């Protein structure tokens, strides 16, 4: 798994936790955290797919 994908997943998990805390406290700031979680999960998904496509293009199958 690419390093960028790992970092993006870590950010995604932290933003989900921040959103839960924000909503539990009654703050609408959790909406921003949910949007950031969506962006970071998309970054992780893109990085994994890009690495897989590069591996297939070079002929390495793992």
URQUITA-V125738 format. One record per pair of residues at least 24 apart in sequence whose ideal C-beta (glycine too) atoms are under 10 Angstrom apart, sorted by the first residue. I is the first residue (numbers start at 1). J is the second residue. Records with the same first field share a line. If there is no record, write none. Layout:
I=J + J
This chain:
1=44 + 47 + 48 + 51
2=44 + 46 + 47 + 48 + 50 + 51 + 52 + 54
3=47
4=43 + 44 + 46 + 47 + 48 + 50 + 51
5=43 + 44 + 45 + 46 + 47 + 48 + 49 + 50 + 51
6=44 + 47 + 48
7=40 + 43 + 44 + 47
8=39 + 40 + 41 + 42 + 43 + 44 + 45 + 46 + 47 + 48
9=40 + 41 + 43 + 44 + 45 + 47 + 48
10=40 + 44
11=36 + 37 + 39 + 40 + 41 + 43 + 44
12=36 + 37 + 38 + 39 + 40 + 41 + 42 + 43 + 44 + 45
13=37 + 40 + 41
14=40
15=39 + 40 + 41
16=40 + 41
